[in-house]
Amino acid sequence: MIGFAFLVVQGFALVFLVTAPGGLRRRVWQLLAAGAAVAVAAGWWLVAVALVQASERPYIGGSLEQRRRLPARQRPARAGRRRS
Protein backbone atom coordinates (compact mmCIF):
# COMPACT_ATOMS: atom_id res chain seq x y z
CA MET A 1 0.00 0.00 0.00
CA ILE A 2 2.79 2.40 0.76
CA GLY A 3 4.11 1.88 -2.76
CA PHE A 4 1.10 3.77 -4.09
CA ALA A 5 2.63 6.95 -2.67
CA PHE A 6 5.38 6.66 -5.28
CA LEU A 7 2.90 6.76 -8.17
CA VAL A 8 2.76 10.56 -8.04
CA VAL A 9 6.54 11.02 -7.95
CA GLN A 10 6.84 10.82 -11.74
CA GLY A 11 4.26 13.57 -12.16
CA PHE A 12 6.03 15.80 -9.66
CA ALA A 13 9.34 15.19 -11.43
CA LEU A 14 7.85 16.09 -14.81
CA VAL A 15 6.25 19.28 -13.49
CA PHE A 16 9.51 20.24 -11.81
CA LEU A 17 11.50 19.54 -14.97
CA VAL A 18 9.22 21.75 -17.06
CA THR A 19 8.49 24.63 -14.66
CA ALA A 20 11.46 25.01 -12.31
CA PRO A 21 13.68 28.07 -12.70
CA GLY A 22 17.18 27.68 -14.09
CA GLY A 23 18.65 25.85 -17.02
CA LEU A 24 17.80 22.34 -18.12
CA ARG A 25 21.13 20.96 -16.89
CA ARG A 26 20.52 22.39 -13.40
CA ARG A 27 16.96 20.98 -13.25
CA VAL A 28 18.12 17.53 -14.34
CA TRP A 29 20.90 17.60 -11.75
CA GLN A 30 18.41 18.60 -9.03
CA LEU A 31 16.05 15.80 -10.10
CA LEU A 32 18.88 13.27 -9.91
CA ALA A 33 19.79 14.51 -6.43
CA ALA A 34 16.15 14.30 -5.34
CA GLY A 35 15.87 10.79 -6.78
CA ALA A 36 18.96 9.72 -4.84
CA ALA A 37 17.49 11.18 -1.66
CA VAL A 38 14.23 9.29 -2.20
CA ALA A 39 16.13 6.06 -2.88
CA VAL A 40 18.13 6.42 0.34
CA ALA A 41 15.07 7.41 2.38
CA ALA A 42 12.97 4.52 1.08
CA GLY A 43 15.70 1.94 0.58
CA TRP A 44 17.22 1.78 4.04
CA TRP A 45 14.33 -0.35 5.29
CA LEU A 46 14.66 -2.80 2.41
CA VAL A 47 18.36 -3.18 3.10
CA ALA A 48 17.77 -3.62 6.83
CA VAL A 49 15.20 -6.35 6.22
CA ALA A 50 17.42 -8.10 3.68
CA LEU A 51 20.36 -8.20 6.09
CA VAL A 52 18.40 -9.89 8.90
CA GLN A 53 17.60 -13.58 8.60
CA ALA A 54 13.91 -14.44 8.22
CA SER A 55 13.87 -16.39 11.48
CA GLU A 56 15.13 -13.33 13.35
CA ARG A 57 12.49 -10.92 12.01
CA PRO A 58 9.14 -12.48 12.87
CA TYR A 59 7.09 -9.29 12.98
CA ILE A 60 8.26 -7.64 9.76
CA GLY A 61 5.44 -7.36 7.25
CA GLY A 62 2.83 -9.12 9.33
CA SER A 63 2.40 -11.20 12.40
CA LEU A 64 4.38 -13.93 14.08
CA GLU A 65 2.32 -16.53 12.20
CA GLN A 66 2.74 -15.06 8.71
CA ARG A 67 2.59 -18.32 6.78
CA ARG A 68 0.09 -20.29 8.83
CA ARG A 69 -3.58 -19.43 8.52
CA LEU A 70 -5.90 -20.38 11.33
CA PRO A 71 -8.87 -22.59 10.55
CA ALA A 72 -12.15 -20.67 10.32
CA ARG A 73 -13.36 -21.85 13.72
CA GLN A 74 -10.24 -20.42 15.41
CA ARG A 75 -10.21 -17.02 13.72
CA PRO A 76 -11.53 -14.07 15.70
CA ALA A 77 -15.00 -12.94 14.60
CA ARG A 78 -15.20 -9.76 12.57
CA ALA A 79 -17.17 -6.88 13.97
CA GLY A 80 -20.74 -6.90 12.74
CA ARG A 81 -20.79 -10.59 11.79
CA ARG A 82 -22.45 -13.30 13.78
CA ARG A 83 -21.33 -16.85 13.89
CA SER A 84 -23.93 -19.57 13.85
C-alpha positions in Angstrom: 0.0 0.0 0.0 2.8 2.4 0.8 4.1 1.9 -2.8 1.1 3.8 -4.1 2.6 6.9 -2.7 5.4 6.7 -5.3 2.9 6.8 -8.2 2.8 10.6 -8.0 6.5 11.0 -8.0 6.8 10.8 -11.7 4.3 13.6 -12.2 6.0 15.8 -9.7 9.3 15.2 -11.4 7.8 16.1 -14.8 6.2 19.3 -13.5 9.5 20.2 -11.8 11.5 19.5 -15.0 9.2 21.8 -17.1 8.5 24.6 -14.7 11.5 25.0 -12.3 13.7 28.1 -12.7 17.2 27.7 -14.1 18.6 25.9 -17.0 17.8 22.3 -18.1 21.1 21.0 -16.9 20.5 22.4 -13.4 17.0 21.0 -13.3 18.1 17.5 -14.3 20.9 17.6 -11.7 18.4 18.6 -9.0 16.1 15.8 -10.1 18.9 13.3 -9.9 19.8 14.5 -6.4 16.1 14.3 -5.3 15.9 10.8 -6.8 19.0 9.7 -4.8 17.5 11.2 -1.7 14.2 9.3 -2.2 16.1 6.1 -2.9 18.1 6.4 0.3 15.1 7.4 2.4 13.0 4.5 1.1 15.7 1.9 0.6 17.2 1.8 4.0 14.3 -0.4 5.3 14.7 -2.8 2.4 18.4 -3.2 3.1 17.8 -3.6 6.8 15.2 -6.4 6.2 17.4 -8.1 3.7 20.4 -8.2 6.1 18.4 -9.9 8.9 17.6 -13.6 8.6 13.9 -14.4 8.2 13.9 -16.4 11.5 15.1 -13.3 13.3 12.5 -10.9 12.0 9.1 -12.5 12.9 7.1 -9.3 13.0 8.3 -7.6 9.8 5.4 -7.4 7.2 2.8 -9.1 9.3 2.4 -11.2 12.4 4.4 -13.9 14.1 2.3 -16.5 12.2 2.7 -15.1 8.7 2.6 -18.3 6.8 0.1 -20.3 8.8 -3.6 -19.4 8.5 -5.9 -20.4 11.3 -8.9 -22.6 10.6 -12.2 -20.7 10.3 -13.4 -21.9 13.7 -10.2 -20.4 15.4 -10.2 -17.0 13.7 -11.5 -14.1 15.7 -15.0 -12.9 14.6 -15.2 -9.8 12.6 -17.2 -6.9 14.0 -20.7 -6.9 12.7 -20.8 -10.6 11.8 -22.4 -13.3 13.8 -21.3 -16.9 13.9 -23.9 -19.6 13.9 
